[in-house]
Amino acid sequence: MKFKFCSDGDCPLWALAALHALSSLPAPIFRTLLHHVVEEQPDDGIMEILKDTSVSSRDECARAAAVLRWTLKQAHRCGCSGVQLARDLLVLGVPRAHASALADAAETGREAYEMNIKNNGFMINKLTDISAAPGPEGTVDTVKLTIQSDEVFTGEQKMAELIVDKSQVKILLEDLKKALKRMEEFDICI
């Protein structure tokens, strides 16, 4: 079957199995687990929430958290509304209370997800600093470029050093100027 939250494709078997395992949870425990996962609290709490259930092993707890995160992320990525997500999950055999809780969580998190995509969606790394210095001894007509960036999704700071021929630096600068001019033209059209 085709499911909107799965990019109009089939639900992966691992997700189907994990959702089926979560079906045995009482609705209040499922909602508590979902809230814990959505709030991105430490994963240790998941074992505490599920300790007296049929999905209490470390692997099952990890699988439960993973499928909840995946389902919500897929719903956001695929533009799947909460109502459509609930329908899809019901077709997959997820209990109504669980499907409703996931649909509510997807709708609640949609605005934050869309803002993050608008601000960072097409960005892999955010440039924070760049510096140029003469190339190392023994090289002729080179420049050492040091590029510092922040990984958008992890926040990790990275630094890269490149040794570039001076003629290539001029070409790179010309290309960047063209790109800036194009982006400014594009910005006006919006």
N, C-alpha and C positions, 0 to 999 in steps of 0.2 A: 504494500500500500504506500501511498504518498502522504507525507506529513509536512505541513508548512514549517514547523520548527526544525525539521531535518532537511532544509533546503529543497522541499518538495520531493524528497526521496524516502527511502526506507529508514527506519530507526535502527541504529547499530545493535547487534545482538548483545554486546556487553551492557549497553544502556537499558535495553529491554529487560535483561536479567536483573540488573540492579533495581530498576523501577518495580519489578515484580516482587523482589525481596522486601522492598520498603512497603509494599501493599499490606503486609501483615501487621504493620505498626498501627496502634490506636491513633486517631486523628490528633489528639492533644500532643502526643509525643512527636508525631510527624511535624506539626506546626512549630514546636519548640526546636526541633532539629533544623528545620528550614530557616527559622529566625537566626539560629546560631551560625549557620552557614552564610546567610545573606549579610549578616553583620561582620563577617570575616573575623570572627573570634578564633582563638587558638583551637587547633584540632583536638587537643586533649579533652576539651569539654564534650566532644561528640561521644567519646567512650562513656563518659559519665551519663549523658542523656540516654544512651542505648544500652546501659549495663544490664537491665533486667528484661531485655527483649530477645527475640530470635536472631537479631543481627548485632550481636555484641562483641564479636571477635575484632581484633585490630584491623584485619583485612576487610571485613564487612563494613566497619565504620568508615574506613578510607574510601571504599567503593560507594557508600551512601553519600558521603560528602562530594565525591567526584561527580556522581550522576546528577546531583542537585545543581551543582555549579555549572555543569555542562548543559543541562536542560535550560536553565535561565539564560546562559550566554547564547545558546543557539536561538532561543526565542527572540532575543534582542537582535542578534546578527541577521536573522532572516526576516525581521519586521513582522513577526508573528504577534498578533494581539493576544491579550490574556484570554479572551473568549475563544479564539481559535486554538490556543495552546490547551485550554481545558478540553475542548472537543477532541483534539488529537490524542491527549492522554487518556480520555475515556475510551476511545476506540482501542487503545493499546491495553486496556484492562486495568488502568490505575483507578483506585476507588475515587468516588466523586469528591469526598472531602479533601483528599490529597491533591487531586487535579485542581480543585478550587484554590487551595492554598498556594500551589505553584503559580497559577494564573494571577492571583493577587500579588505575589512577590514579583512576578515579571512586570506587571503594570506599574508597581511602586518603583521599581528600579529603572524603568525605561527612560525617564527624563534625564537622570544622571548619566546613563550610558550614552544617550544621544548627545549630551553636552560634551562628554569626553571625546566622542568621535568627532564632533565638529571642531574641537580645539586641537586634537592630536591624531585624528584618524589617518591622515596620510603621512604621518611623521614616524620615522623609525628612531632616530636620535635627534635630540634638540641640541644644536650647536651652542656652546656656552662661551668658548674663547678660541682664538686662533692667533698664532704668532709665527713670525718668520725670522730666521737667523741664517747667517752664512753657512754653507755646507761644511761638513767635516773636513779635516785636513786630508789631503790626498785626492780630493775630488776637484774637478774643474767646472766652473760655471754652474754650480748647484746651490740650491736653497734648501734649508731644513725647515719644513712646515710642521708645527705642533698643533694638533687639533684636539680640543677638549669638548666632550659632549656628554649629555645625560641621556641614558636609555629611557624612553618615554614610559614604557610600561613597568619597568622594574625600578627605575630611579637610580640605577647604578651609574656611577661616573666612569667614563672611559677616556683614555688619552692615546692618540696615535701620532707617531712621528713618521714623516715621509721625506725622503730625499728626492727632490725634483729638479730637473734641468731648468735653468733660468728661462729658456725659450718656452718651455711648457707652462711655466707660471704665467707668462704674459698671455698665452692662449687661454689658459684657465680663467684668468681675470676678465678677458674679453667675453668668454662664454657666460660667465656669471653676470656681467653687465647686461648682456642680451636677455638672459633669463629674468633678471630683475625688471627690465623694461617690459617684457611680455606679461609678467605677473601684475605689474601696475596697470597695464592695458586691460587685463582680465578683471581686475578689481573694479575698474570704472564701469565695465559692462554689467556688473551684477546689480 
